[in-house]
Amino acid sequence: MNIYDFDNTIYNGDSCRDLVLFGLKKYPNFTIKSLIKAKKLNEDYKNNKIPFERVKEELLSFIFKINNYPKFINEFVNTHIKKIKPWYIARKSENDIIVSASYDLWIKKFAKILGIKHVIATKVDSKGKIIGKNCKREEKVKRLKSEYKNCVFETSYSDSESDIPILEIAKKAFVVEGNKIYIYNKSYKFKNKK
C-alpha cells in the first residue's frame, strides 16, 4: 500500500486553513469568534496548560455552529477538489491510504471523490470534539499499524518533517515540495518543519 499525507502533499495548500477562509466568507461571525477563542487558548497550549487538541477544536468549532454543516463541508470540498495536485491524479491507485492531521469530516469526502477507500485522519464527533488524538507525527504510524496490521507499505509521500515517522515505515519514501518529488533520506533538509 502507498501512504500519502494530504495537506501540502497531494493537496495544494493547507485544507484546514482553506476551510477557515471559506468559513470567513460564508459565516464570518461564527468563524471570527472561533479564531479569537483559539488564539487565547493557543497561549495556554504554549505554556503546556492544555493539549493542542483543545486549540484545534476551538479553531474549527465554527463548523458545528452552522445549521447544516454537512452541506457547508460538501460545498467546501466541491469548490476545492481542483486543488488536488495533477501528479497525484496521474498516479493514484486503489492501494493508496491518505493519512492526515486534518479532520476526517472533509478528508473522507475528498477521498471519496478521488476514489480512495483508505483514510486515516483526525476523528471528530458531531459536536466538534476530537476523538482520541490529533493524527500527527507518531500518531499516524500508530493508527496505520493498528488499522492495517501485517500490511507492507511500499511508498510514502509527505511535505513535512513531522511526517518522518510515516516516511520511515515505507520501503521507499518521497518528499513533496510543491509539484516536485524528491527521494527521502535521513539527511534531507525539509523546508516544512511543521
Phi and psi restraints in degrees (value plus and minus 20) as a CYANA .aco file:
   2 ASN   PHI    -136.5   -96.5
   2 ASN   PSI     110.2   150.2
   3 ILE   PHI    -120.0   -80.0
   3 ILE   PSI     111.4   151.4
   4 TYR   PHI    -150.1  -110.1
   4 TYR   PSI     105.0   145.0
   5 ASP   PHI     -87.0   -47.0
   5 ASP   PSI     140.2   180.2
   6 PHE   PHI    -120.2   -80.2
   6 PHE   PSI     -89.0   -49.0
   7 ASP   PHI     -83.8   -43.8
   7 ASP   PSI     108.7   148.7
   8 ASN   PHI      44.4    84.4
   8 ASN   PSI     -15.1    24.9
   9 THR   PHI    -128.9   -88.9
   9 THR   PSI     -92.2   -52.2
  10 ILE   PHI    -117.4   -77.4
  10 ILE   PSI     -34.6     5.4
  11 TYR   PHI    -127.2   -87.2
  11 TYR   PSI     112.0   152.0
  12 ASN   PHI     -99.6   -59.6
  12 ASN   PSI      67.7   107.7
  13 GLY   PHI     104.7   144.7
  13 GLY   PSI    -189.2  -149.2
  14 ASP   PHI    -127.0   -87.0
  14 ASP   PSI      93.0   133.0
  15 SER   PHI     -84.2   -44.2
  15 SER   PSI     -50.8   -10.8
  16 CYS   PHI     -85.3   -45.3
  16 CYS   PSI     -66.5   -26.5
  17 ARG   PHI     -83.5   -43.5
  17 ARG   PSI     -62.8   -22.8
  18 ASP   PHI     -82.6   -42.6
  18 ASP   PSI     -56.4   -16.4
  19 LEU   PHI     -86.5   -46.5
  19 LEU   PSI     -60.5   -20.5
  20 VAL   PHI     -83.2   -43.2
  20 VAL   PSI     -64.1   -24.1
  21 LEU   PHI     -82.1   -42.1
  21 LEU   PSI     -59.0   -19.0
  22 PHE   PHI     -84.1   -44.1
  22 PHE   PSI     -60.2   -20.2
  23 GLY   PHI     -83.9   -43.9
  23 GLY   PSI     -58.8   -18.8
  24 LEU   PHI     -82.3   -42.3
  24 LEU   PSI     -54.3   -14.3
  25 LYS   PHI     -93.9   -53.9
  25 LYS   PSI     -64.4   -24.4
  26 LYS   PHI    -106.3   -66.3
  26 LYS   PSI     -61.2   -21.2
  27 TYR   PHI    -156.9  -116.9
  27 TYR   PSI      47.6    87.6
  28 PRO   PHI     -78.6   -38.6
  28 PRO   PSI     -59.2   -19.2
  29 ASN   PHI     -83.0   -43.0
  29 ASN   PSI     -70.1   -30.1
  30 PHE   PHI     -79.1   -39.1
  30 PHE   PSI     -65.6   -25.6
  31 THR   PHI     -87.9   -47.9
  31 THR   PSI     -63.1   -23.1
  32 ILE   PHI     -82.6   -42.6
  32 ILE   PSI     -62.2   -22.2
  33 LYS   PHI     -80.4   -40.4
  33 LYS   PSI     -62.3   -22.3
  34 SER   PHI     -83.6   -43.6
  34 SER   PSI     -61.7   -21.7
  35 LEU   PHI     -83.2   -43.2
  35 LEU   PSI     -62.4   -22.4
  36 ILE   PHI     -83.8   -43.8
  36 ILE   PSI     -66.3   -26.3
  37 LYS   PHI     -85.3   -45.3
  37 LYS   PSI     -60.3   -20.3
  38 ALA   PHI     -84.6   -44.6
  38 ALA   PSI     -57.0   -17.0
  39 LYS   PHI     -83.1   -43.1
  39 LYS   PSI     -61.7   -21.7
  40 LYS   PHI     -84.4   -44.4
  40 LYS   PSI     -64.3   -24.3
  41 LEU   PHI     -85.7   -45.7
  41 LEU   PSI     -49.1    -9.1
  42 ASN   PHI     -80.6   -40.6
  42 ASN   PSI     -52.2   -12.2
  43 GLU   PHI     -84.9   -44.9
  43 GLU   PSI     -62.1   -22.1
  44 ASP   PHI     -83.5   -43.5
  44 ASP   PSI     -58.2   -18.2
  45 TYR   PHI     -84.1   -44.1
  45 TYR   PSI     -65.3   -25.3
  46 LYS   PHI     -80.5   -40.5
  46 LYS   PSI     -51.0   -11.0
  47 ASN   PHI    -112.4   -72.4
  47 ASN   PSI      -5.0    35.0
  48 ASN   PHI      39.3    79.3
  48 ASN   PSI       9.2    49.2
  49 LYS   PHI    -109.2   -69.2
  49 LYS   PSI     -47.3    -7.3
  50 ILE   PHI    -159.0  -119.0
  50 ILE   PSI     136.2   176.2
  51 PRO   PHI     -95.4   -55.4
  51 PRO   PSI     139.0   179.0
  52 PHE   PHI     -78.3   -38.3
  52 PHE   PSI     -52.7   -12.7
  53 GLU   PHI     -72.9   -32.9
  53 GLU   PSI     -57.4   -17.4
  54 ARG   PHI     -83.7   -43.7
  54 ARG   PSI     -60.5   -20.5
  55 VAL   PHI     -84.6   -44.6
  55 VAL   PSI     -65.1   -25.1
  56 LYS   PHI     -83.9   -43.9
  56 LYS   PSI     -62.6   -22.6
  57 GLU   PHI     -78.3   -38.3
  57 GLU   PSI     -63.4   -23.4
  58 GLU   PHI     -89.9   -49.9
  58 GLU   PSI     -61.5   -21.5
  59 LEU   PHI     -76.2   -36.2
  59 LEU   PSI     -60.6   -20.6
  60 LEU   PHI    -121.4   -81.4
  60 LEU   PSI      -9.4    30.6
  61 SER   PHI     -85.3   -45.3
  61 SER   PSI     -43.6    -3.6
  62 PHE   PHI     -78.4   -38.4
  62 PHE   PSI     -52.6   -12.6
  63 ILE   PHI     -75.1   -35.1
  63 ILE   PSI     -63.4   -23.4
  64 PHE   PHI    -103.8   -63.8
  64 PHE   PSI     -20.7    19.3
  65 LYS   PHI    -111.9   -71.9
  65 LYS   PSI     -32.0     8.0
  66 ILE   PHI     -97.5   -57.5
  66 ILE   PSI     109.2   149.2
  67 ASN   PHI     -70.1   -30.1
  67 ASN   PSI     -72.1   -32.1
  68 ASN   PHI    -135.7   -95.7
  68 ASN   PSI      52.0    92.0
  69 TYR   PHI     -87.0   -47.0
  69 TYR   PSI     -49.2    -9.2
  70 PRO   PHI     -80.7   -40.7
  70 PRO   PSI     -54.9   -14.9
  71 LYS   PHI     -85.9   -45.9
  71 LYS   PSI     -61.7   -21.7
  72 PHE   PHI     -79.9   -39.9
  72 PHE   PSI     -65.3   -25.3
  73 ILE   PHI     -83.5   -43.5
  73 ILE   PSI     -63.9   -23.9
  74 ASN   PHI     -79.8   -39.8
  74 ASN   PSI     -62.2   -22.2
  75 GLU   PHI     -84.2   -44.2
  75 GLU   PSI     -62.0   -22.0
  76 PHE   PHI     -79.8   -39.8
  76 PHE   PSI     -69.5   -29.5
  77 VAL   PHI     -82.9   -42.9
  77 VAL   PSI     -65.1   -25.1
  78 ASN   PHI     -83.5   -43.5
  78 ASN   PSI     -53.2   -13.2
  79 THR   PHI    -105.4   -65.4
  79 THR   PSI     -33.8     6.2
  80 HIS   PHI    -134.4   -94.4
  80 HIS   PSI     -20.2    19.8
  81 ILE   PHI     -81.0   -41.0
  81 ILE   PSI     -45.5    -5.5
  82 LYS   PHI     -85.0   -45.0
  82 LYS   PSI     -32.9     7.1
  83 LYS   PHI    -105.7   -65.7
  83 LYS   PSI     -20.3    19.7
  84 ILE   PHI     -89.8   -49.8
  84 ILE   PSI     111.1   151.1
  85 LYS   PHI     -90.7   -50.7
  85 LYS   PSI     117.8   157.8
  86 PRO   PHI     -76.2   -36.2
  86 PRO   PSI     -56.3   -16.3
  87 TRP   PHI     -81.6   -41.6
  87 TRP   PSI     -54.1   -14.1
  88 TYR   PHI     -92.6   -52.6
  88 TYR   PSI     -63.3   -23.3
  89 ILE   PHI     -74.7   -34.7
  89 ILE   PSI     -58.7   -18.7
  90 ALA   PHI     -89.5   -49.5
  90 ALA   PSI     -44.2    -4.2
  91 ARG   PHI    -138.7   -98.7
  91 ARG   PSI     -21.2    18.8
  92 LYS   PHI     -79.5   -39.5
  92 LYS   PSI     128.6   168.6
  93 SER   PHI    -162.1  -122.1
  93 SER   PSI     148.4   188.4
  94 GLU   PHI     -90.4   -50.4
  94 GLU   PSI     -30.7     9.3
  95 ASN   PHI    -113.3   -73.3
  95 ASN   PSI      -6.9    33.1
  96 ASP   PHI    -102.5   -62.5
  96 ASP   PSI     125.5   165.5
  97 ILE   PHI    -143.6  -103.6
  97 ILE   PSI     104.4   144.4
  98 ILE   PHI    -111.8   -71.8
  98 ILE   PSI     107.2   147.2
  99 VAL   PHI    -143.3  -103.3
  99 VAL   PSI      97.7   137.7
 100 SER   PHI    -161.3  -121.3
 100 SER   PSI     127.6   167.6
 101 ALA   PHI     -98.7   -58.7
 101 ALA   PSI     -37.2     2.8
 102 SER   PHI     -88.3   -48.3
 102 SER   PSI     142.7   182.7
 103 TYR   PHI     -86.9   -46.9
 103 TYR   PSI     120.0   160.0
 104 ASP   PHI     -81.2   -41.2
 104 ASP   PSI     -40.6    -0.6
 105 LEU   PHI     -70.2   -30.2
 105 LEU   PSI     -62.4   -22.4
 106 TRP   PHI    -129.6   -89.6
 106 TRP   PSI     -46.8    -6.8
 107 ILE   PHI     -82.9   -42.9
 107 ILE   PSI     -60.1   -20.1
 108 LYS   PHI     -83.6   -43.6
 108 LYS   PSI     -52.9   -12.9
 109 LYS   PHI     -91.7   -51.7
 109 LYS   PSI     -61.4   -21.4
 110 PHE   PHI     -79.5   -39.5
 110 PHE   PSI     -66.0   -26.0
 111 ALA   PHI     -81.3   -41.3
 111 ALA   PSI     -60.9   -20.9
 112 LYS   PHI     -81.3   -41.3
 112 LYS   PSI     -64.2   -24.2
 113 ILE   PHI     -82.0   -42.0
 113 ILE   PSI     -57.4   -17.4
 114 LEU   PHI     -98.9   -58.9
 114 LEU   PSI     -29.9    10.1
 115 GLY   PHI      59.2    99.2
 115 GLY   PSI       4.2    44.2
 116 ILE   PHI    -118.6   -78.6
 116 ILE   PSI     101.9   141.9
 117 LYS   PHI    -107.6   -67.6
 117 LYS   PSI     -44.8    -4.8
 118 HIS   PHI    -123.2   -83.2
 118 HIS   PSI      96.1   136.1
 119 VAL   PHI    -156.4  -116.4
 119 VAL   PSI     111.8   151.8
 120 ILE   PHI    -144.9  -104.9
 120 ILE   PSI     102.4   142.4
 121 ALA   PHI    -169.4  -129.4
 121 ALA   PSI     153.3   193.3
 122 THR   PHI     -83.8   -43.8
 122 THR   PSI     103.3   143.3
 123 LYS   PHI    -105.2   -65.2
 123 LYS   PSI     123.3   163.3
 124 VAL   PHI    -161.4  -121.4
 124 VAL   PSI     124.6   164.6
 125 ASP   PHI    -107.4   -67.4
 125 ASP   PSI    -199.7  -159.7
 126 SER   PHI     -89.6   -49.6
 126 SER   PSI     -28.5    11.5
 127 LYS   PHI    -125.9   -85.9
 127 LYS   PSI     -18.5    21.5
 128 GLY   PHI      73.6   113.6
 128 GLY   PSI      -9.6    30.4
 129 LYS   PHI    -108.0   -68.0
 129 LYS   PSI     113.7   153.7
 130 ILE   PHI     -92.1   -52.1
 130 ILE   PSI     111.2   151.2
 131 ILE   PHI    -114.8   -74.8
 131 ILE   PSI      96.8   136.8
 132 GLY   PHI      61.7   101.7
 132 GLY   PSI    -153.7  -113.7
 133 LYS   PHI    -136.4   -96.4
 133 LYS   PSI     140.3   180.3
 134 ASN   PHI     -79.8   -39.8
 134 ASN   PSI     110.8   150.8
 135 CYS   PHI    -102.4   -62.4
 135 CYS   PSI      59.4    99.4
 136 LYS   PHI    -162.0  -122.0
 136 LYS   PSI     138.4   178.4
 137 ARG   PHI      30.5    70.5
 137 ARG   PSI    -146.9  -106.9
 138 GLU   PHI     -84.2   -44.2
 138 GLU   PSI     -44.3    -4.3
 139 GLU   PHI     -80.7   -40.7
 139 GLU   PSI     -54.0   -14.0
 140 LYS   PHI     -81.8   -41.8
 140 LYS   PSI     -64.2   -24.2
 141 VAL   PHI     -86.6   -46.6
 141 VAL   PSI     -62.4   -22.4
 142 LYS   PHI     -77.5   -37.5
 142 LYS   PSI     -66.0   -26.0
 143 ARG   PHI     -87.7   -47.7
 143 ARG   PSI     -60.1   -20.1
 144 LEU   PHI     -80.9   -40.9
 144 LEU   PSI     -67.9   -27.9
 145 LYS   PHI     -88.8   -48.8
 145 LYS   PSI     -50.0   -10.0
 146 SER   PHI     -93.8   -53.8
 146 SER   PSI     -62.5   -22.5
 147 GLU   PHI    -108.3   -68.3
 147 GLU   PSI     -41.7    -1.7
 148 TYR   PHI    -148.8  -108.8
 148 TYR   PSI      46.0    86.0
 149 LYS   PHI     -83.3   -43.3
 149 LYS   PSI     122.7   162.7
 150 ASN   PHI      38.6    78.6
 150 ASN   PSI       2.9    42.9
 151 CYS   PHI    -111.8   -71.8
 151 CYS   PSI     121.0   161.0
 152 VAL   PHI    -114.9   -74.9
 152 VAL   PSI     102.8   142.8
 153 PHE   PHI    -115.0   -75.0
 153 PHE   PSI      88.3   128.3
 154 GLU   PHI     -91.0   -51.0
 154 GLU   PSI     -72.5   -32.5
 155 THR   PHI    -154.4  -114.4
 155 THR   PSI     138.2   178.2
 156 SER   PHI    -163.5  -123.5
 156 SER   PSI     119.2   159.2
 157 TYR   PHI    -151.2  -111.2
 157 TYR   PSI     113.6   153.6
 158 SER   PHI    -178.6  -138.6
 158 SER   PSI     141.4   181.4
 159 ASP   PHI    -120.9   -80.9
 159 ASP   PSI     -28.5    11.5
 160 SER   PHI    -139.5   -99.5
 160 SER   PSI     123.3   163.3
 161 GLU   PHI     -81.4   -41.4
 161 GLU   PSI     -50.2   -10.2
 162 SER   PHI     -86.2   -46.2
 162 SER   PSI     -34.9     5.1
 163 ASP   PHI    -117.0   -77.0
 163 ASP   PSI      -6.4    33.6
 164 ILE   PHI     -72.5   -32.5
 164 ILE   PSI     -59.8   -19.8
 165 PRO   PHI     -76.9   -36.9
 165 PRO   PSI     -59.8   -19.8
 166 ILE   PHI     -98.9   -58.9
 166 ILE   PSI     -45.3    -5.3
 167 LEU   PHI     -89.7   -49.7
 167 LEU   PSI     -55.3   -15.3
 168 GLU   PHI    -102.3   -62.3
 168 GLU   PSI     -27.7    12.3
 169 ILE   PHI    -114.9   -74.9
 169 ILE   PSI     -23.0    17.0
 170 ALA   PHI    -118.5   -78.5
 170 ALA   PSI     136.7   176.7
 171 LYS   PHI     -83.5   -43.5
 171 LYS   PSI     -62.2   -22.2
 172 LYS   PHI    -148.4  -108.4
 172 LYS   PSI     118.8   158.8
 173 ALA   PHI    -148.8  -108.8
 173 ALA   PSI     126.7   166.7
 174 PHE   PHI    -155.0  -115.0
 174 PHE   PSI     123.7   163.7
 175 VAL   PHI    -124.5   -84.5
 175 VAL   PSI     113.3   153.3
 176 VAL   PHI    -125.6   -85.6
 176 VAL   PSI     104.9   144.9
 177 GLU   PHI    -143.7  -103.7
 177 GLU   PSI      82.7   122.7
 178 GLY   PHI      45.4    85.4
 178 GLY   PSI    -134.7   -94.7
 179 ASN   PHI    -128.5   -88.5
 179 ASN   PSI      -9.4    30.6
 180 LYS   PHI    -122.2   -82.2
 180 LYS   PSI     122.4   162.4
 181 ILE   PHI    -142.4  -102.4
 181 ILE   PSI     109.1   149.1
 182 TYR   PHI    -142.2  -102.2
 182 TYR   PSI     127.8   167.8
 183 ILE   PHI     -89.5   -49.5
 183 ILE   PSI     112.6   152.6
 184 TYR   PHI    -103.9   -63.9
 184 TYR   PSI     118.5   158.5
 185 ASN   PHI    -162.8  -122.8
 185 ASN   PSI     147.3   187.3
 186 LYS   PHI     -81.4   -41.4
 186 LYS   PSI     -41.7    -1.7
 187 SER   PHI    -112.3   -72.3
 187 SER   PSI     -17.0    23.0
 188 TYR   PHI     -81.7   -41.7
 188 TYR   PSI     113.8   153.8
 189 LYS   PHI    -117.6   -77.6
 189 LYS   PSI      86.0   126.0
 190 PHE   PHI     -94.2   -54.2
 190 PHE   PSI     118.2   158.2
 191 LYS   PHI     -97.8   -57.8
 191 LYS   PSI     -56.4   -16.4
 192 ASN   PHI    -116.9   -76.9
 192 ASN   PSI      91.8   131.8
 193 LYS   PHI    -111.9   -71.9
 193 LYS   PSI     -31.7     8.3
